């Protein structure tokens, strides 16, 4: 009879032991109730990096390109024909309202005015006497009316000559600077001909055009800073907003009133207007966190109190290449800063605070 080698016997014993263990097993592991969750099962949830953020006050701004004009500016034109007799104010000088700016040849208007006033006095006396006679019925009613008409004609003649004499000495309609005098002594001016310009630039008016998307945020009285081409700036406020858009451009015309205390020569130039809008509470975040919801609106993914993913539509208040300012999020909010693209709204996740060393691994 052959002996079985020890190695075969050992192998047979190991196989037999394995079969018995598999058949019997550990019956205490099979209970009627399911086992409790383990830490390994919790780790099966997707992990996302999060950051908790409070809202902060933010002052939105609109930046517009526009032009500057003097608050008051007028072209001075001749009302009567005449030769330039005097130029009492030099070009570029400041003048006060009512100050005489030019003197034209009056063509003996003072003498003609004196004659007209004498005729008016005579007509007044004749009419007064006729009224007395009419009360005693010594003259007829038509004769009284004829004298009344003569009195009115004399009064109109005096007023006309006074206006003509006044027009030969045009005065400043407001305080300002006499600019661009275009006549010399002896020149003949015709009615309606331009001879100078009067500018009041102690305050300036800025004009610009605003798109229909931006106009809703503007209102009269909002503060404005005008940045000038020389690097300086002026302060002011929105003074006018048109009620109707231009049909060709669909933009709205606005005006801003600006102080110019140093009388800087800026009228007619261009400027950049920064309008400060009412402050708002916003969250500041990276533009990379934006996504689109099912309606195609900008949205941000964040977590609720049960660490489930929520996607909330937001309003973009302002943005640049580094940061975006949005409204519409809960305050405070737990933002998903890494892994948002791999999780869906309603999904439970394992949050990992962003400050805990680097980025969290994402399943």
C-alpha positions as CSV (number, residue, x, y, z in Angstrom):
1,X,0.0,0.0,0.0
2,X,1.4,3.4,-1.1
3,X,1.8,6.3,1.4
4,X,0.1,9.6,0.6
5,X,2.7,12.4,0.5
6,X,2.4,14.9,3.4
7,X,2.0,17.8,1.0
8,X,-1.1,16.3,-0.6
9,X,-2.6,15.5,2.8
10,X,-2.1,19.1,4.0
11,X,-3.7,20.5,0.8
12,X,-6.7,18.2,1.2
13,X,-7.2,19.4,4.8
14,X,-7.1,23.1,3.8
15,X,-9.6,22.5,1.0
16,X,-11.9,20.7,3.4
17,X,-11.7,23.5,6.0
18,X,-12.5,26.1,3.4
19,X,-15.6,24.2,2.2
20,X,-16.8,23.9,5.8
21,X,-16.3,27.6,6.5
22,X,-18.2,28.6,3.4
23,X,-21.0,26.2,4.1
24,X,-21.4,27.2,7.7
25,X,-20.3,30.9,7.7
26,X,-20.9,33.3,10.5
27,X,-24.6,33.0,11.1
28,X,-24.5,36.0,13.5
29,X,-23.9,38.2,10.5
30,X,-27.3,37.4,9.0
31,X,-29.9,39.3,11.1
32,X,-33.5,40.2,10.3
33,X,-32.6,43.9,10.5
34,X,-30.2,45.7,8.0
35,X,-26.8,46.7,9.3
36,X,-26.2,50.3,10.4
37,X,-24.6,52.7,7.9
38,X,-20.8,52.7,8.1
39,X,-18.3,55.4,7.5
40,X,-17.3,53.7,4.3
41,X,-20.9,53.9,3.0
42,X,-21.0,57.7,3.8
43,X,-17.8,58.1,1.8
44,X,-19.7,56.9,-1.2
45,X,-21.5,60.3,-1.5
46,X,-19.9,62.7,-4.0
47,X,-17.6,65.1,-2.3
48,X,-17.7,68.8,-3.2
49,X,-15.7,71.8,-2.0
50,X,-17.8,74.5,-0.4
51,X,-17.4,78.0,1.0
52,X,-19.9,79.8,3.2
53,X,-20.4,83.5,2.3
54,X,-22.4,86.4,3.7
55,X,-23.9,89.1,1.4
56,X,-22.2,92.5,1.4
57,X,-23.4,96.0,0.3
58,X,-22.4,97.0,-3.2
59,X,-22.9,100.2,-5.2
60,X,-23.5,99.3,-8.8
61,X,-22.3,101.8,-11.4
62,X,-23.1,102.6,-15.0
63,X,-20.3,104.1,-17.2
64,X,-21.4,106.1,-20.2
65,X,-19.5,108.1,-22.9
66,X,-20.9,111.6,-23.6
67,X,-20.3,115.3,-24.4
68,X,-20.1,118.4,-22.3
69,X,-21.8,121.7,-23.0
70,X,-22.2,124.9,-21.0
71,X,-25.3,125.0,-18.9
72,X,-26.3,128.2,-20.7
73,X,-25.1,129.2,-24.1
74,X,-26.6,131.5,-26.7
75,X,-25.8,132.9,-30.1
76,X,-26.1,136.7,-30.2
77,X,-27.8,138.1,-33.3
78,X,-28.6,141.5,-34.5
79,X,-32.3,142.6,-34.2
80,X,-31.9,145.8,-36.3
81,X,-29.6,146.8,-39.2
82,X,-26.8,149.2,-38.3
83,X,-23.1,149.9,-38.4
84,X,-20.9,148.8,-35.5
85,X,-20.1,152.0,-33.6
86,X,-18.6,150.6,-30.4
87,X,-17.3,147.3,-28.9
88,X,-17.4,148.0,-25.1
89,X,-16.5,144.4,-24.2
90,X,-13.5,142.5,-25.4
91,X,-13.7,138.9,-26.6
92,X,-13.3,136.5,-23.7
93,X,-14.3,139.0,-21.0
94,X,-16.8,138.1,-18.3
95,X,-20.0,140.2,-18.3
96,X,-23.0,140.6,-16.0
97,X,-26.6,140.3,-17.0
98,X,-27.9,143.6,-18.5
99,X,-24.4,144.8,-19.4
100,X,-24.2,146.5,-22.9
101,X,-22.2,144.3,-25.3
102,X,-22.3,146.2,-28.6
103,X,-23.3,149.6,-29.9
104,X,-24.7,150.1,-33.3
105,X,-25.2,153.4,-35.2
106,X,-28.6,154.6,-34.1
107,X,-29.5,156.5,-37.2
108,X,-30.8,159.6,-35.2
109,X,-33.2,157.3,-33.2
110,X,-33.0,159.5,-30.1
111,X,-34.3,162.5,-31.9
112,X,-37.0,160.5,-33.7
113,X,-38.0,159.1,-30.3
114,X,-38.3,162.5,-28.7
115,X,-40.5,163.7,-31.6
116,X,-42.7,160.6,-31.2
117,X,-43.1,161.2,-27.5
118,X,-44.1,164.8,-28.1
119,X,-46.7,163.6,-30.6
120,X,-47.9,161.1,-28.0
121,X,-48.3,163.8,-25.4
122,X,-50.3,166.0,-27.9
123,X,-52.5,163.0,-28.8
124,X,-53.2,162.3,-25.1
125,X,-54.2,166.0,-24.5
126,X,-56.5,166.1,-27.6
127,X,-58.2,162.9,-26.5
128,X,-58.7,164.1,-23.0
129,X,-60.3,167.3,-24.3
130,X,-62.5,165.4,-26.7
131,X,-63.8,163.2,-23.8
132,X,-64.8,166.3,-22.0
133,X,-66.6,167.7,-25.0
134,X,-68.3,164.4,-25.7
135,X,-69.8,164.3,-22.2
136,X,-71.4,167.7,-23.1
137,X,-72.3,166.3,-26.6
138,X,-70.3,169.0,-28.3
139,X,-68.5,166.4,-30.6
140,X,-69.7,163.3,-32.2
141,X,-68.8,159.7,-31.1
142,X,-66.9,159.0,-34.3
143,X,-64.7,162.1,-33.8
144,X,-63.8,160.8,-30.3
145,X,-63.0,157.4,-31.6
146,X,-60.7,159.0,-34.3
147,X,-58.8,160.8,-31.6
148,X,-58.5,157.6,-29.5
149,X,-57.1,155.8,-32.6
150,X,-54.6,158.6,-33.1
151,X,-53.5,158.2,-29.5
152,X,-53.0,154.5,-29.8
153,X,-50.9,155.0,-33.0
154,X,-48.7,157.5,-31.3
155,X,-48.2,155.1,-28.3
156,X,-47.3,152.3,-30.7
157,X,-44.8,154.5,-32.5
158,X,-43.0,155.4,-29.3
159,X,-42.8,151.8,-28.2
160,X,-41.4,150.8,-31.6
161,X,-38.7,153.5,-31.6
162,X,-37.8,152.6,-28.0
163,X,-37.3,148.9,-29.0
164,X,-35.2,149.9,-32.0
165,X,-33.0,152.1,-29.8
166,X,-32.7,149.3,-27.3
167,X,-31.7,146.9,-30.1
168,X,-28.9,149.1,-31.2
169,X,-27.3,148.5,-27.7
170,X,-27.7,144.7,-27.2
171,X,-27.2,143.6,-23.6
172,X,-26.2,140.3,-21.9
173,X,-29.3,138.1,-21.2
174,X,-27.3,136.4,-18.3
175,X,-24.0,136.4,-16.6
176,X,-21.3,134.7,-18.7
177,X,-18.3,135.1,-21.0
178,X,-18.5,136.9,-24.3
179,X,-17.0,134.4,-26.8
180,X,-16.1,134.6,-30.5
181,X,-16.9,138.2,-31.4
182,X,-17.2,138.1,-35.2
183,X,-17.6,141.8,-36.1
184,X,-15.3,144.8,-36.3
185,X,-15.9,148.6,-36.0
186,X,-17.7,149.8,-39.0
187,X,-19.1,146.5,-40.1
188,X,-22.7,146.5,-41.2
189,X,-25.0,144.1,-39.4
190,X,-28.2,142.9,-40.8
191,X,-31.2,141.7,-38.8
192,X,-30.7,138.0,-37.8
193,X,-26.9,138.1,-38.4
194,X,-24.8,136.4,-35.8
195,X,-22.1,138.5,-34.2
196,X,-21.0,136.7,-31.0
197,X,-21.7,134.0,-28.5
198,X,-22.4,134.2,-24.8
199,X,-21.4,131.2,-22.6
200,X,-22.1,130.6,-18.9
201,X,-19.9,127.6,-18.0
202,X,-19.9,127.9,-14.2
203,X,-22.0,124.7,-14.5
204,X,-21.8,122.2,-17.3
205,X,-24.4,119.9,-18.8
206,X,-23.3,116.4,-19.8
207,X,-25.3,114.5,-22.4
208,X,-25.3,110.8,-23.2
209,X,-27.4,108.0,-24.5
210,X,-28.4,104.9,-22.5
211,X,-29.6,101.5,-23.8
212,X,-33.1,100.3,-23.0
213,X,-31.6,97.5,-20.9
214,X,-29.9,100.0,-18.6
215,X,-32.4,102.9,-18.4
216,X,-34.6,101.2,-15.8
217,X,-32.0,101.5,-13.1
218,X,-31.6,105.3,-13.6
219,X,-33.5,108.1,-11.9
220,X,-33.1,111.8,-11.6
221,X,-30.8,112.8,-8.7
222,X,-28.4,109.9,-8.8
223,X,-24.7,111.1,-8.2
224,X,-22.4,111.3,-11.2
225,X,-18.7,111.6,-11.6
226,X,-17.4,112.9,-14.9
227,X,-13.8,111.8,-15.8
228,X,-12.1,114.3,-18.1
229,X,-9.6,113.6,-20.8
230,X,-6.9,115.5,-18.8
231,X,-7.4,113.0,-15.9
232,X,-9.4,115.4,-13.8
233,X,-13.0,114.9,-12.7
234,X,-16.2,116.8,-11.9
235,X,-19.1,115.9,-9.6
236,X,-22.7,116.3,-10.4
237,X,-26.0,114.4,-10.6
238,X,-28.5,113.1,-13.2
239,X,-30.8,116.0,-14.1
240,X,-33.0,114.7,-16.9
241,X,-34.0,111.4,-18.5
242,X,-36.1,111.3,-21.7
243,X,-39.4,109.5,-21.6
244,X,-39.1,108.0,-25.0
245,X,-36.3,106.1,-26.8
246,X,-35.0,107.2,-30.2
247,X,-36.5,105.0,-32.9
248,X,-33.3,104.6,-34.9
249,X,-31.1,103.5,-31.9
250,X,-33.6,102.5,-29.2
251,X,-31.6,104.5,-26.7
252,X,-32.7,107.1,-24.2
253,X,-31.2,110.6,-24.0
254,X,-30.1,111.8,-20.5
255,X,-28.5,114.9,-19.1
256,X,-26.3,115.3,-16.0
257,X,-25.6,118.7,-14.3
258,X,-22.0,119.2,-13.2
259,X,-20.3,121.9,-11.1
260,X,-17.4,123.7,-12.8
261,X,-16.2,126.0,-10.0
262,X,-12.8,126.7,-11.6
263,X,-14.4,127.7,-14.9
264,X,-12.4,125.0,-16.8
265,X,-12.7,125.3,-20.6
266,X,-14.5,122.0,-21.1
267,X,-17.7,122.9,-23.0
268,X,-17.8,121.1,-26.3
269,X,-15.5,118.3,-25.2
270,X,-16.1,114.7,-24.3
271,X,-16.1,112.9,-21.0
272,X,-16.8,109.6,-19.3
273,X,-19.8,109.6,-16.9
274,X,-19.9,107.2,-14.0
275,X,-23.4,107.0,-12.5
276,X,-23.6,105.5,-9.0
277,X,-26.8,103.5,-8.6
278,X,-28.6,102.8,-5.3
279,X,-26.7,100.3,-3.1
280,X,-27.7,96.6,-3.1
281,X,-26.9,93.5,-1.0
282,X,-24.9,91.1,-3.2
283,X,-22.7,88.0,-3.1
284,X,-19.3,88.2,-4.7
285,X,-18.1,85.1,-6.5
286,X,-16.0,83.8,-9.4
287,X,-17.7,83.9,-12.8
288,X,-16.5,80.3,-13.2
289,X,-19.3,79.2,-10.8
290,X,-22.1,80.2,-13.2
291,X,-24.3,77.6,-14.8
292,X,-27.6,77.7,-16.7
293,X,-30.8,76.4,-15.3
294,X,-33.5,74.6,-17.3
295,X,-34.9,78.0,-18.4
296,X,-31.6,79.2,-19.6
297,X,-31.1,81.7,-16.8
298,X,-27.8,82.3,-15.0
299,X,-27.8,80.1,-11.8
300,X,-25.5,79.2,-8.9
301,X,-25.3,75.8,-7.3
302,X,-25.1,75.7,-3.5
303,X,-26.2,73.5,-0.5
304,X,-29.2,73.5,1.7
305,X,-29.3,72.7,5.4
306,X,-29.3,68.9,4.6
307,X,-26.3,69.1,2.3
308,X,-28.3,68.7,-0.8
309,X,-27.6,70.5,-4.0
310,X,-29.8,73.5,-4.9
311,X,-29.6,75.5,-8.1
312,X,-30.8,79.1,-7.7
313,X,-31.3,81.6,-10.6
314,X,-29.5,84.9,-9.9
315,X,-29.4,88.4,-11.2
316,X,-26.1,89.6,-12.4
317,X,-25.6,93.0,-10.9
318,X,-22.1,93.6,-12.2
319,X,-19.0,91.7,-13.3
320,X,-15.5,91.9,-14.5
321,X,-12.9,89.3,-15.5
322,X,-12.1,88.5,-11.8
323,X,-15.4,88.6,-10.0
324,X,-19.1,88.8,-10.4
325,X,-21.7,90.5,-8.1
326,X,-25.0,88.7,-8.0
327,X,-28.3,89.0,-6.0
328,X,-31.0,86.4,-5.4
329,X,-29.0,83.9,-3.2
330,X,-29.9,83.0,0.4
331,X,-28.0,84.8,3.0
332,X,-25.7,83.3,4.2
333,X,-25.1,80.8,1.3
334,X,-22.9,77.7,1.1
335,X,-21.5,77.9,-2.4
336,X,-20.1,74.8,-4.2
337,X,-16.7,76.1,-5.3
338,X,-15.4,72.8,-6.8
339,X,-17.4,69.9,-8.2
340,X,-20.6,71.7,-9.1
341,X,-20.5,70.4,-12.6
342,X,-20.6,66.8,-11.4
343,X,-23.6,67.0,-9.1
344,X,-27.3,67.5,-9.9
345,X,-29.9,69.6,-8.0
346,X,-31.5,67.5,-5.2
347,X,-28.4,65.2,-4.9
348,X,-26.9,64.6,-1.4
349,X,-23.2,65.3,-1.2
350,X,-20.4,65.4,1.3
351,X,-19.2,69.0,1.7
352,X,-15.5,69.7,2.3
353,X,-14.7,73.2,3.4
354,X,-12.5,75.0,0.9
355,X,-10.0,76.2,3.6
356,X,-9.1,72.6,4.6
357,X,-6.0,72.4,2.5
358,X,-6.3,72.4,-1.3
359,X,-9.1,71.1,-3.3
360,X,-11.4,68.3,-2.3
361,X,-11.4,65.1,-4.4
362,X,-14.5,64.8,-6.5
363,X,-16.1,61.4,-7.1
